[in-house]
Amino acid sequence: MSKSIVILFILISLPVLSQESLENSEKKKAGNKGKVFLVWGWNRASYSNSDIQFKGDDYDFTLQEVKAKDRITPFSFKKYINPANISIPQNNYRIGYFFHDNYNISIGNDHMKYVMTNYQTVKIDGNINAGNKYDGSYSNDDILLTHDFLTFEHTDGLNYVNVEVNRFDSLNALLKINNDDFEFNLTEGIGIGVLYPKTNTTLFGSDKYDEFHVAGYGVSANVGLNFTFFKYFFVQSDLKVGYINMNDIRTTMNTNDSASQHFTFFEKTIVIGARFHLFKN
């Protein structure tokens, strides 16, 4: 993941270095300012290992370097295209506005899924006094994450509700494309937002807790390629890296029980969308 982050930030810096040559090498096209755009698409995500702390009336312990992965939904028309089910897969949606020909602001949700890998062995520190077989004091001890000890998933989902500011540059002049109906663009930007996960948790075999809750914040940076056709419609692919800090994750019906974790993520997206003037000038 560290290599991917380095590559992404190199790519993000390229438009800054080449901005002058872009502006000198092409006749600048006006028209984006004042446009609105709508986006819908899908993502795959990967996550760094993270320490997860669990706190309650009868326990306070930390699991170290916990591994997790996303949960991709197998493709089917019913789940990816049917409007009644399109929110089931990992998805992205946004609405945005161009306040400048080359800059836009948008708000949206990156609906990722985060699944702790069960049956991994991790280190545990802390104390458990909950009247079960896991009671005891731990100091860098090994523990196997069986389902009767812990299930921990943000699967409906790891919702990163964020605001982004992006730069938008046409590459047609560099690619020597003179057809106005087809345009290749480079986009890059930064985002900030809150995490609103629906966390599926069972701890020590307790009843499952699965409710939406504002759990923390995130920041991100992205770079992507946009292909616009017939002036209004586009397909776009982005790479995004970010940092998530959730210091208030609900885990049970008891409000005194909580978890906290922070980690980095690497997200790959493919989206479709439309860009248009909402009002005529």
Backbone as CSV, one residue per row, in Angstrom:
resi,resn,N_x,N_y,N_z,CA_x,CA_y,CA_z,C_x,C_y,C_z
1,MET,0.819,-1.205,0.000,0.000,0.000,0.000,0.855,1.257,0.000
2,SER,2.022,1.233,0.688,2.879,2.418,0.744,3.357,2.810,-0.642
3,LYS,3.672,1.812,-1.493,4.088,2.115,-2.865,2.960,2.772,-3.632
4,SER,1.736,2.311,-3.439,0.599,2.889,-4.134,0.393,4.340,-3.727
5,ILE,0.583,4.620,-2.425,0.422,5.989,-1.946,1.467,6.899,-2.569
6,VAL,2.714,6.445,-2.630,3.776,7.254,-3.237,3.474,7.537,-4.703
7,ILE,3.055,6.494,-5.436,2.739,6.668,-6.853,1.595,7.655,-7.039
8,LEU,0.567,7.548,-6.185,-0.569,8.432,-6.315,-0.176,9.879,-6.096
9,PHE,0.625,10.160,-5.084,0.995,11.538,-4.828,1.942,12.078,-5.899
10,ILE,2.726,11.224,-6.529,3.530,11.659,-7.671,2.616,12.080,-8.815
11,LEU,1.583,11.247,-9.058,0.638,11.568,-10.113,-0.100,12.872,-9.828
12,ILE,-0.448,13.093,-8.550,-1.142,14.318,-8.186,-0.267,15.536,-8.443
13,SER,1.046,15.385,-8.272,1.949,16.533,-8.461,2.189,16.856,-9.921
14,LEU,1.948,15.895,-10.821,2.242,16.129,-12.233,1.464,17.308,-12.825
15,PRO,0.154,17.442,-12.547,-0.549,18.578,-13.124,0.000,19.923,-12.673
16,VAL,0.488,19.987,-11.418,1.071,21.239,-10.945,2.320,21.573,-11.742
17,LEU,3.157,20.542,-11.992,4.388,20.769,-12.733,4.129,21.083,-14.200
18,SER,3.041,20.521,-14.731,2.789,20.679,-16.164,1.724,21.721,-16.471
19,GLN,1.210,22.412,-15.448,0.118,23.346,-15.664,0.481,24.416,-16.676
20,GLU,1.689,24.980,-16.564,2.089,26.045,-17.475,2.157,25.553,-18.911
21,SER,2.713,24.334,-19.108,2.802,23.801,-20.461,1.435,23.479,-21.022
22,LEU,0.510,23.027,-20.165,-0.847,22.759,-20.616,-1.512,24.047,-21.098
23,GLU,-1.377,25.104,-20.324,-2.032,26.349,-20.678,-1.415,26.978,-21.921
24,ASN,-0.099,26.745,-22.121,0.558,27.297,-23.294,0.344,26.453,-24.532
25,SER,0.072,25.151,-24.350,0.019,24.252,-25.492,-1.375,24.067,-26.061
26,GLU,-2.400,24.556,-25.361,-3.747,24.391,-25.872,-4.527,25.681,-25.776
27,LYS,-5.443,25.843,-26.653,-6.357,26.955,-26.587,-7.379,26.629,-25.524
28,LYS,-7.397,27.400,-24.476,-8.212,27.056,-23.326,-9.692,27.089,-23.681
29,LYS,-10.369,26.014,-23.351,-11.785,25.920,-23.647,-12.589,26.386,-22.442
30,ALA,-13.479,27.353,-22.674,-14.366,27.812,-21.619,-15.617,26.947,-21.641
31,GLY,-16.366,27.015,-20.579,-17.635,26.315,-20.595,-17.919,25.468,-19.385
32,ASN,-16.923,25.058,-18.624,-17.199,24.243,-17.445,-17.797,25.052,-16.304
33,LYS,-17.403,26.316,-16.194,-17.880,27.135,-15.090,-19.410,27.218,-15.114
34,GLY,-20.002,26.917,-13.946,-21.453,26.944,-13.845,-22.113,25.611,-14.088
35,LYS,-21.328,24.597,-14.481,-21.908,23.281,-14.739,-22.094,22.485,-13.446
36,VAL,-23.108,21.666,-13.451,-23.374,20.706,-12.390,-23.051,19.314,-12.910
37,PHE,-22.561,18.431,-12.053,-22.339,17.056,-12.488,-22.853,16.071,-11.450
38,LEU,-23.301,14.932,-11.953,-23.801,13.837,-11.137,-23.006,12.588,-11.451
39,VAL,-22.712,11.795,-10.427,-21.834,10.626,-10.585,-22.416,9.429,-9.837
40,TRP,-22.322,8.263,-10.462,-22.609,7.001,-9.781,-21.596,5.962,-10.255
41,GLY,-21.092,5.132,-9.333,-20.144,4.106,-9.741,-19.849,3.129,-8.629
42,TRP,-18.709,2.431,-8.775,-18.379,1.330,-7.881,-16.905,1.398,-7.489
43,ASN,-16.543,0.700,-6.426,-15.170,0.765,-5.932,-14.681,-0.583,-5.441
44,ARG,-13.369,-0.702,-5.379,-12.661,-1.732,-4.617,-11.742,-0.999,-3.652
45,ALA,-11.560,-1.558,-2.461,-10.753,-0.882,-1.445,-9.853,-1.877,-0.733
46,SER,-8.717,-1.380,-0.288,-7.820,-2.162,0.572,-7.410,-1.283,1.749
47,TYR,-7.032,-1.936,2.847,-6.818,-1.232,4.106,-5.509,-1.662,4.759
48,SER,-4.897,-0.724,5.437,-3.723,-1.075,6.247,-4.179,-1.832,7.488
49,ASN,-3.261,-2.579,8.096,-3.566,-3.193,9.389,-3.819,-2.094,10.422
50,SER,-4.600,-2.411,11.438,-4.883,-1.381,12.442,-5.005,-2.005,13.823
51,ASP,-4.685,-1.211,14.836,-4.959,-1.583,16.224,-6.406,-1.189,16.536
52,ILE,-7.153,-2.091,17.156,-8.545,-1.809,17.509,-8.689,-1.941,19.018
53,GLN,-9.131,-0.859,19.651,-9.338,-0.868,21.099,-10.830,-1.024,21.397
54,PHE,-11.143,-1.948,22.309,-12.517,-2.178,22.747,-12.612,-1.809,24.225
55,LYS,-13.621,-0.975,24.551,-13.792,-0.511,25.926,-15.232,-0.706,26.364
56,GLY,-15.413,-1.153,27.597,-16.737,-1.307,28.178,-16.652,-1.329,29.688
57,ASP,-17.784,-1.567,30.321,-17.800,-1.586,31.782,-16.912,-2.682,32.353
58,ASP,-16.778,-3.809,31.610,-16.067,-4.974,32.139,-14.838,-5.354,31.330
59,TYR,-14.387,-4.479,30.466,-13.221,-4.821,29.650,-12.608,-3.563,29.054
60,ASP,-11.336,-3.665,28.768,-10.587,-2.621,28.068,-9.359,-3.313,27.478
61,PHE,-9.423,-3.617,26.209,-8.315,-4.340,25.585,-8.102,-3.844,24.160
62,THR,-6.899,-4.094,23.657,-6.519,-3.673,22.311,-6.003,-4.863,21.523
63,LEU,-6.524,-5.025,20.318,-6.033,-6.022,19.366,-5.076,-5.308,18.407
64,GLN,-3.897,-5.887,18.215,-2.858,-5.215,17.454,-2.761,-5.730,16.019
65,GLU,-2.519,-4.800,15.098,-2.230,-5.128,13.692,-3.282,-6.071,13.095
66,VAL,-4.526,-5.686,13.246,-5.629,-6.508,12.758,-5.784,-6.330,11.243
67,LYS,-5.907,-7.438,10.532,-6.070,-7.406,9.085,-7.549,-7.338,8.723
68,ALA,-7.826,-6.652,7.610,-9.198,-6.549,7.119,-9.171,-6.421,5.602
69,LYS,-10.306,-6.657,4.981,-10.434,-6.557,3.530,-11.815,-6.018,3.187
70,ASP,-12.020,-5.686,1.906,-13.344,-5.267,1.488,-14.198,-6.494,1.175
71,ARG,-15.437,-6.273,0.795,-16.322,-7.392,0.442,-17.017,-7.045,-0.867
72,ILE,-16.507,-7.621,-1.949,-17.047,-7.338,-3.261,-18.297,-8.184,-3.499
73,THR,-19.308,-7.582,-4.076,-20.532,-8.292,-4.430,-20.377,-8.885,-5.825
74,PRO,-20.569,-10.194,-5.998,-20.472,-10.778,-7.337,-21.399,-10.058,-8.308
75,PHE,-20.904,-9.820,-9.523,-21.683,-9.030,-10.470,-22.926,-9.777,-10.927
76,SER,-24.025,-9.041,-10.927,-25.260,-9.510,-11.544,-26.083,-8.280,-11.903
77,PHE,-26.902,-8.397,-12.929,-27.764,-7.291,-13.329,-28.677,-6.887,-12.173
78,LYS,-29.176,-7.871,-11.451,-30.125,-7.614,-10.379,-29.515,-6.755,-9.279
79,LYS,-28.235,-6.999,-8.946,-27.618,-6.276,-7.831,-26.906,-4.997,-8.242
80,TYR,-26.418,-4.924,-9.499,-25.647,-3.744,-9.909,-26.459,-2.738,-10.718
81,ILE,-27.504,-3.188,-11.396,-28.243,-2.305,-12.297,-29.659,-2.038,-11.816
82,ASN,-30.302,-3.034,-11.221,-31.660,-2.870,-10.731,-31.705,-1.756,-9.677
83,PRO,-32.499,-0.683,-9.905,-32.530,0.442,-8.954,-32.867,0.031,-7.524
84,ALA,-33.595,-1.057,-7.360,-33.973,-1.482,-6.008,-32.793,-2.047,-5.228
85,ASN,-31.715,-2.446,-5.931,-30.604,-3.133,-5.263,-29.244,-2.492,-5.491
86,ILE,-29.175,-1.367,-6.199,-27.864,-0.842,-6.590,-27.043,-0.331,-5.410
87,SER,-27.682,-0.177,-4.243,-26.909,0.258,-3.069,-26.229,-0.909,-2.361
88,ILE,-26.479,-2.148,-2.817,-25.877,-3.319,-2.165,-24.374,-3.413,-2.418
89,PRO,-23.890,-3.286,-3.670,-22.440,-3.364,-3.889,-21.714,-2.145,-3.308
90,GLN,-20.407,-2.241,-3.205,-19.594,-1.082,-2.842,-19.782,-0.028,-3.935
91,ASN,-20.173,1.175,-3.549,-20.548,2.162,-4.555,-20.109,3.558,-4.169
92,ASN,-20.147,4.444,-5.146,-19.801,5.855,-4.978,-20.856,6.698,-5.670
93,TYR,-21.265,7.773,-5.029,-22.139,8.731,-5.700,-21.800,10.148,-5.234
94,ARG,-21.937,11.105,-6.176,-21.549,12.481,-5.896,-22.421,13.446,-6.687
95,ILE,-22.519,14.653,-6.196,-23.058,15.774,-6.946,-22.089,16.928,-6.766
96,GLY,-21.806,17.634,-7.864,-20.798,18.683,-7.784,-21.117,19.868,-8.666
97,TYR,-20.295,20.912,-8.504,-20.511,22.178,-9.210,-19.161,22.763,-9.599
98,PHE,-19.031,23.197,-10.856,-17.827,23.880,-11.326,-17.944,25.364,-11.014
99,PHE,-17.152,25.842,-10.044,-17.130,27.265,-9.728,-16.072,27.998,-10.556
100,HIS,-15.325,27.247,-11.365,-14.290,27.769,-12.263,-14.174,26.755,-13.390
101,ASP,-13.682,27.184,-14.551,-13.541,26.241,-15.654,-12.694,25.034,-15.285
102,ASN,-11.733,25.216,-14.376,-10.813,24.135,-14.023,-10.975,23.605,-12.606
103,TYR,-11.947,24.114,-11.866,-12.100,23.666,-10.482,-13.565,23.398,-10.156
104,ASN,-13.778,22.338,-9.382,-15.125,22.033,-8.930,-15.120,21.625,-7.469
105,ILE,-16.289,21.694,-6.860,-16.493,21.237,-5.491,-17.657,20.255,-5.518
106,SER,-17.569,19.203,-4.729,-18.612,18.183,-4.745,-18.794,17.583,-3.368
107,ILE,-19.951,16.972,-3.167,-20.235,16.229,-1.953,-20.747,14.849,-2.356
108,GLY,-20.340,13.844,-1.620,-20.755,12.492,-1.973,-20.400,11.497,-0.893
109,ASN,-20.633,10.238,-1.209,-20.367,9.152,-0.267,-19.582,8.047,-0.949
110,ASP,-18.490,7.631,-0.319,-17.748,6.442,-0.731,-18.222,5.301,0.171
111,HIS,-19.079,4.460,-0.391,-19.665,3.356,0.365,-18.759,2.131,0.191
112,MET,-17.744,2.064,1.049,-16.833,0.921,1.058,-17.330,-0.102,2.078
113,LYS,-16.727,-1.261,2.065,-17.039,-2.285,3.059,-15.724,-2.742,3.700
114,TYR,-15.751,-2.875,5.020,-14.568,-3.240,5.800,-14.905,-4.483,6.616
115,VAL,-14.170,-5.565,6.386,-14.446,-6.834,7.047,-13.184,-7.321,7.743
116,MET,-13.197,-7.365,9.069,-12.086,-7.948,9.814,-11.983,-9.430,9.461
117,THR,-10.775,-9.881,9.217,-10.548,-11.277,8.868,-10.582,-12.139,10.122
118,ASN,-11.556,-13.022,10.202,-11.623,-13.927,11.349,-10.600,-15.056,11.216
119,TYR,-10.292,-15.678,12.321,-9.336,-16.786,12.430,-7.909,-16.360,12.065
120,GLN,-7.616,-15.091,12.296,-6.223,-14.636,12.284,-5.761,-14.557,13.725
121,THR,-4.490,-14.758,13.949,-3.913,-14.649,15.282,-3.246,-13.292,15.426
122,VAL,-3.626,-12.545,16.477,-3.077,-11.215,16.706,-2.623,-11.116,18.160
123,LYS,-1.932,-10.042,18.470,-1.534,-9.766,19.845,-2.652,-8.997,20.554
124,ILE,-2.808,-9.270,21.856,-3.822,-8.602,22.655,-3.198,-8.058,23.931
125,ASP,-3.588,-6.835,24.296,-3.176,-6.202,25.551,-4.419,-5.699,26.268
126,GLY,-4.437,-5.822,27.598,-5.536,-5.264,28.362,-6.185,-6.261,29.288
127,ASN,-7.425,-5.970,29.688,-8.123,-6.769,30.673,-9.556,-7.063,30.228
128,ILE,-10.028,-8.271,30.528,-11.413,-8.663,30.300,-11.927,-9.284,31.597
129,ASN,-13.064,-8.775,32.061,-13.685,-9.302,33.280,-15.201,-9.338,33.074
130,ALA,-15.604,-10.029,31.988,-17.006,-10.016,31.560,-17.739,-11.308,31.888
131,GLY,-17.132,-12.176,32.678,-17.784,-13.412,33.059,-17.849,-14.434,31.949
132,ASN,-16.795,-14.511,31.139,-16.753,-15.513,30.071,-15.367,-16.144,30.029
133,LYS,-15.166,-17.060,29.092,-13.912,-17.815,29.046,-12.716,-16.968,28.651
134,TYR,-12.960,-15.727,28.193,-11.859,-14.858,27.790,-11.396,-13.936,28.906
135,ASP,-11.986,-14.066,30.096,-11.583,-13.220,31.217,-10.102,-13.412,31.519
136,GLY,-9.443,-12.310,31.858,-8.034,-12.368,32.223,-7.323,-11.086,31.888
137,SER,-6.047,-11.040,32.263,-5.174,-9.908,31.940,-4.218,-10.343,30.840
138,TYR,-4.047,-9.486,29.853,-3.234,-9.826,28.692,-2.131,-8.789,28.508
139,SER,-0.975,-9.282,28.142,0.161,-8.408,27.861,0.932,-8.968,26.664
140,ASN,0.602,-8.458,25.513,1.243,-8.891,24.267,1.099,-10.398,24.035
141,ASP,-0.069,-10.924,24.401,-0.359,-12.348,24.227,-1.007,-12.599,22.865
142,ASP,-0.926,-13.832,22.416,-1.579,-14.226,21.167,-3.033,-14.598,21.431
143,ILE,-3.915,-14.229,20.477,-5.305,-14.643,20.552,-5.812,-14.904,19.135
144,LEU,-6.601,-15.956,18.991,-7.207,-16.312,17.712,-8.584,-15.661,17.643
145,LEU,-8.815,-14.907,16.580,-10.065,-14.158,16.457,-11.164,-15.052,15.883
146,THR,-11.706,-15.908,16.738,-12.815,-16.770,16.347,-14.114,-15.955,16.359
147,HIS,-15.143,-16.501,15.726,-16.422,-15.792,15.670,-17.067,-15.661,17.046
148,ASP,-16.830,-16.629,17.939,-17.454,-16.511,19.251,-16.730,-15.489,20.132
149,PHE,-15.524,-15.075,19.730,-14.851,-13.982,20.430,-15.245,-12.629,19.824
150,LEU,-15.157,-12.503,18.481,-15.421,-11.203,17.863,-15.766,-11.341,16.388
151,THR,-16.828,-10.666,15.980,-17.105,-10.361,14.581,-17.134,-8.852,14.465
152,PHE,-16.417,-8.310,13.487,-16.274,-6.852,13.415,-16.240,-6.437,11.946
153,GLU,-17.324,-5.808,11.487,-17.453,-5.424,10.082,-18.156,-4.072,9.963
154,HIS,-17.626,-3.227,9.076,-18.358,-2.047,8.626,-18.842,-2.395,7.216
155,THR,-19.985,-3.047,7.133,-20.381,-3.607,5.840,-21.642,-2.983,5.261
156,ASP,-22.210,-2.007,5.939,-23.340,-1.315,5.312,-23.307,0.191,5.570
157,GLY,-22.198,0.788,5.415,-20.906,0.162,5.183,-19.899,1.019,5.897
158,LEU,-18.686,1.081,5.348,-17.687,2.048,5.791,-17.974,3.332,4.994
159,ASN,-18.959,4.088,5.433,-19.468,5.221,4.661,-18.643,6.478,4.931
160,TYR,-17.846,6.872,3.940,-17.025,8.073,4.015,-17.785,9.190,3.293
161,VAL,-18.543,9.980,4.058,-19.343,11.080,3.503,-18.445,12.309,3.476
162,ASN,-18.119,12.799,2.265,-17.037,13.763,2.160,-17.307,14.882,1.162
163,VAL,-16.568,15.948,1.338,-16.543,17.076,0.404,-15.183,17.077,-0.280
164,GLU,-15.173,17.211,-1.601,-13.933,17.247,-2.371,-13.830,18.535,-3.174
165,VAL,-12.604,19.006,-3.333,-12.281,20.073,-4.279,-11.296,19.486,-5.283
166,ASN,-11.635,19.596,-6.571,-10.830,18.967,-7.612,-10.461,19.951,-8.706
167,ARG,-9.284,19.749,-9.275,-8.873,20.464,-10.472,-9.176,19.587,-11.686
168,PHE,-9.469,20.227,-12.824,-9.935,19.532,-14.013,-9.227,20.124,-15.219
169,ASP,-8.442,19.322,-15.957,-7.673,19.806,-17.111,-7.910,18.927,-18.323
170,SER,-8.178,19.568,-19.466,-8.310,18.825,-20.718,-6.934,18.376,-21.209
171,LEU,-6.871,17.140,-21.704,-5.638,16.596,-22.274,-5.702,16.522,-23.801
172,ASN,-6.773,17.050,-24.394,-6.953,16.900,-25.838,-5.813,17.500,-26.647
173,ALA,-5.319,18.669,-26.233,-4.237,19.300,-26.990,-2.978,18.449,-26.941
174,LEU,-2.666,17.914,-25.762,-1.476,17.073,-25.635,-1.628,15.780,-26.425
175,LEU,-2.852,15.276,-26.506,-3.106,14.037,-27.232,-3.447,14.286,-28.700
176,LYS,-3.477,15.582,-29.096,-3.764,15.988,-30.476,-5.117,15.472,-30.942
177,ILE,-6.117,15.663,-30.058,-7.497,15.311,-30.376,-8.253,16.596,-30.669
178,ASN,-8.838,16.688,-31.852,-9.511,17.920,-32.269,-11.021,17.770,-32.388
179,ASN,-11.555,16.679,-31.884,-12.992,16.419,-31.950,-13.645,16.886,-30.655
180,ASP,-14.531,17.890,-30.733,-15.165,18.434,-29.528,-16.115,17.456,-28.856
181,ASP,-16.515,16.402,-29.571,-17.441,15.435,-28.979,-16.747,14.430,-28.072
182,PHE,-15.423,14.416,-28.094,-14.673,13.481,-27.266,-13.555,14.235,-26.554
183,GLU,-13.480,14.087,-25.260,-12.493,14.842,-24.488,-11.928,13.973,-23.376
184,PHE,-10.603,13.963,-23.280,-9.912,13.301,-22.177,-9.451,14.362,-21.191
185,ASN,-9.687,14.107,-19.904,-9.352,15.076,-18.867,-8.594,14.404,-17.730
186,LEU,-7.729,15.195,-17.111,-7.032,14.766,-15.909,-7.645,15.511,-14.735
187,THR,-7.963,14.793,-13.684,-8.551,15.421,-12.503,-7.812,14.964,-11.256
188,GLU,-7.667,15.852,-10.313,-6.999,15.524,-9.058,-7.505,16.450,-7.970
189,GLY,-7.512,15.974,-6.732,-8.038,16.818,-5.675,-7.841,16.235,-4.294
190,ILE,-8.483,16.894,-3.334,-8.410,16.497,-1.930,-9.817,16.492,-1.347
191,GLY,-10.000,15.713,-0.274,-11.310,15.615,0.350,-11.211,15.506,1.858
192,ILE,-12.317,15.817,2.506,-12.421,15.686,3.955,-13.868,15.345,4.286
193,GLY,-14.074,14.520,5.314,-15.440,14.150,5.631,-15.562,13.394,6.934
194,VAL,-16.755,12.852,7.151,-17.038,12.094,8.364,-17.297,10.636,7.993
195,LEU,-17.105,9.751,8.963,-17.402,8.336,8.797,-18.730,8.040,9.475
196,TYR,-19.646,7.459,8.686,-20.987,7.148,9.160,-21.261,5.667,8.916
197,PRO,-20.544,4.797,9.632,-20.658,3.363,9.342,-21.889,2.734,9.998
198,LYS,-22.302,1.624,9.403,-23.239,0.711,10.062,-22.414,-0.518,10.410
199,THR,-21.978,-0.575,11.654,-21.012,-1.575,12.083,-21.710,-2.822,12.599
200,ASN,-21.358,-3.939,11.999,-21.898,-5.245,12.401,-20.907,-5.872,13.383
201,THR,-21.283,-5.916,14.657,-20.371,-6.404,15.696,-21.054,-7.419,16.601
202,THR,-20.349,-8.495,16.891,-20.708,-9.369,18.009,-19.449,-9.549,18.847
203,LEU,-19.573,-9.331,20.136,-18.434,-9.409,21.052,-18.748,-10.397,22.161
204,PHE,-17.873,-11.404,22.349,-18.049,-12.463,23.344,-19.373,-13.210,23.129
205,GLY,-19.802,-13.336,21.878,-21.030,-14.063,21.597,-22.304,-13.305,21.921
206,SER,-22.214,-11.985,22.130,-23.401,-11.191,22.450,-24.284,-11.037,21.212
207,ASP,-25.472,-10.460,21.400,-26.346,-10.187,20.274,-25.675,-9.206,19.321
208,LYS,-25.952,-9.377,18.030,-25.345,-8.515,17.020,-25.843,-7.082,17.162
209,TYR,-24.911,-6.135,17.065,-25.286,-4.727,17.019,-25.001,-4.222,15.613
210,ASP,-25.972,-3.526,15.012,-25.840,-3.157,13.596,-26.649,-1.895,13.332
211,GLU,-26.116,-0.738,13.746,-26.819,0.527,13.558,-25.869,1.590,13.019
212,PHE,-26.433,2.559,12.266,-25.634,3.673,11.769,-25.234,4.583,12.928
213,HIS,-24.015,5.136,12.806,-23.511,6.000,13.872,-22.343,6.830,13.330
214,VAL,-22.322,8.119,13.622,-21.171,8.954,13.257,-20.000,8.550,14.141
215,ALA,-18.936,8.025,13.510,-17.874,7.379,14.282,-16.540,8.107,14.238
216,GLY,-16.355,9.067,13.326,-15.060,9.728,13.232,-14.943,10.545,11.963
217,TYR,-13.712,10.689,11.479,-13.465,11.553,10.324,-12.460,10.905,9.379
218,GLY,-12.362,11.466,8.182,-11.392,10.990,7.210,-10.896,12.119,6.335
219,VAL,-9.709,11.948,5.766,-9.148,12.867,4.772,-8.617,12.023,3.619
220,SER,-8.570,12.611,2.423,-8.181,11.816,1.264,-7.606,12.694,0.165
221,ALA,-6.918,12.064,-0.777,-6.408,12.706,-1.992,-6.649,11.751,-3.151
222,ASN,-6.941,12.298,-4.311,-7.307,11.450,-5.441,-6.762,12.006,-6.753
223,VAL,-6.619,11.108,-7.724,-6.244,11.482,-9.078,-6.986,10.550,-10.017
224,GLY,-7.420,11.083,-11.169,-8.205,10.245,-12.058,-8.164,10.699,-13.502
225,LEU,-8.657,9.842,-14.374,-8.805,10.129,-15.800,-10.288,10.140,-16.136
226,ASN,-10.693,11.163,-16.881,-12.084,11.353,-17.253,-12.203,11.358,-18.774
227,PHE,-13.129,10.556,-19.280,-13.418,10.556,-20.714,-14.844,11.052,-20.910
228,THR,-14.978,12.228,-21.503,-16.282,12.840,-21.747,-16.652,12.664,-23.214
229,PHE,-17.873,12.226,-23.455,-18.314,12.025,-24.832,-19.648,12.735,-25.059
230,PHE,-19.767,13.308,-26.255,-20.953,14.076,-26.658,-21.253,15.204,-25.675
231,LYS,-20.187,15.731,-25.070,-20.178,16.952,-24.254,-20.851,16.819,-22.882
232,TYR,-21.772,15.886,-22.726,-22.537,15.814,-21.488,-22.239,14.588,-20.627
233,PHE,-21.820,13.505,-21.223,-21.701,12.228,-20.508,-20.238,11.837,-20.352
234,PHE,-19.932,11.115,-19.269,-18.538,10.752,-19.053,-18.403,9.451,-18.284
235,VAL,-17.221,8.862,-18.448,-16.763,7.727,-17.659,-15.467,8.159,-16.982
236,GLN,-15.312,7.829,-15.731,-14.128,8.289,-15.002,-13.605,7.191,-14.090
237,SER,-12.281,7.092,-14.016,-11.637,6.146,-13.110,-10.687,6.915,-12.205
238,ASP,-10.764,6.646,-10.894,-9.951,7.368,-9.912,-9.170,6.405,-9.035
239,LEU,-8.033,6.893,-8.562,-7.289,6.269,-7.473,-7.336,7.228,-6.296
240,LYS,-7.623,6.695,-5.129,-7.767,7.558,-3.954,-7.041,6.913,-2.774
241,VAL,-6.298,7.715,-2.049,-5.704,7.269,-0.783,-6.241,8.150,0.326
242,GLY,-6.358,7.598,1.518,-6.890,8.393,2.602,-6.552,7.825,3.963
243,TYR,-6.895,8.616,4.962,-6.688,8.254,6.365,-8.030,8.346,7.069
244,ILE,-8.376,7.304,7.803,-9.633,7.240,8.547,-9.322,7.090,10.034
245,ASN,-9.975,7.911,10.841,-9.839,7.835,12.289,-11.236,7.737,12.879
246,MET,-11.570,6.570,13.413,-12.878,6.375,14.048,-12.651,6.122,15.535
247,ASN,-12.935,7.129,16.326,-12.685,7.026,17.770,-13.950,6.758,18.572
248,ASP,-15.080,6.557,17.874,-16.341,6.331,18.581,-17.216,5.368,17.787
249,ILE,-16.832,4.104,17.765,-17.568,3.068,17.044,-18.496,2.352,18.032
250,ARG,-19.786,2.341,17.721,-20.728,1.609,18.560,-20.571,0.109,18.321
251,THR,-20.578,-0.670,19.414,-20.360,-2.114,19.285,-21.482,-2.962,19.878
252,THR,-22.213,-2.432,20.861,-23.324,-3.164,21.476,-24.457,-2.184,21.772
253,MET,-25.573,-2.715,22.274,-26.690,-1.855,22.656,-26.348,-0.972,23.854
254,ASN,-25.341,-1.363,24.626,-24.897,-0.590,25.784,-24.055,0.592,25.303
255,THR,-24.487,1.805,25.578,-23.771,2.987,25.105,-22.402,3.147,25.755
256,ASN,-22.130,2.396,26.834,-20.806,2.439,27.460,-19.789,1.589,26.709
257,ASP,-20.250,0.752,25.788,-19.357,-0.098,24.997,-19.003,0.611,23.695
258,SER,-17.724,0.579,23.350,-17.294,1.247,22.119,-15.981,0.639,21.643
259,ALA,-15.619,1.015,20.428,-14.330,0.624,19.867,-13.741,1.829,19.153
260,SER,-12.440,1.781,18.914,-11.776,2.852,18.166,-10.655,2.245,17.338
261,GLN,-10.410,2.845,16.177,-9.330,2.401,15.304,-9.005,3.510,14.317
262,HIS,-7.805,3.448,13.738,-7.457,4.336,12.638,-6.583,3.565,11.664
263,PHE,-6.741,3.882,10.369,-6.029,3.149,9.328,-6.027,3.968,8.050
264,THR,-5.204,3.552,7.100,-5.206,4.174,5.774,-5.930,3.245,4.804
265,PHE,-6.437,3.841,3.730,-7.114,3.048,2.721,-6.650,3.449,1.325
266,PHE,-6.762,2.517,0.400,-6.468,2.745,-1.012,-7.688,2.275,-1.795
267,GLU,-8.290,3.200,-2.551,-9.548,2.920,-3.227,-9.403,3.108,-4.731
268,LYS,-9.971,2.190,-5.488,-10.024,2.277,-6.951,-11.489,2.348,-7.355
269,THR,-11.829,3.331,-8.199,-13.225,3.518,-8.567,-13.397,3.581,-10.076
270,ILE,-14.575,3.219,-10.522,-15.014,3.446,-11.894,-16.436,3.993,-11.789
271,VAL,-16.667,5.167,-12.408,-17.964,5.820,-12.281,-18.443,6.283,-13.643
272,ILE,-19.745,6.481,-13.739,-20.353,7.100,-14.906,-21.071,8.353,-14.431
273,GLY,-21.249,9.317,-15.336,-21.890,10.542,-14.895,-22.306,11.439,-16.042
274,ALA,-22.887,12.568,-15.680,-23.321,13.584,-16.628,-22.917,14.956,-16.118
275,ARG,-22.559,15.838,-17.037,-22.118,17.193,-16.697,-22.871,18.176,-17.600
276,PHE,-23.525,19.160,-16.994,-24.401,20.036,-17.774,-24.620,21.363,-17.054
277,HIS,-25.020,22.376,-17.821,-25.431,23.649,-17.231,-26.838,23.518,-16.687
278,LEU,-27.005,23.807,-15.404,-28.330,23.740,-14.810,-29.209,24.880,-15.310
279,PHE,-28.569,26.033,-15.503,-29.279,27.202,-16.037,-28.505,27.741,-17.205
280,LYS,-29.189,28.202,-18.228,-28.531,28.804,-19.374,-27.992,30.171,-19.015
281,ASN,-26.785,30.477,-19.582,-26.208,31.800,-19.311,-27.003,32.885,-20.019
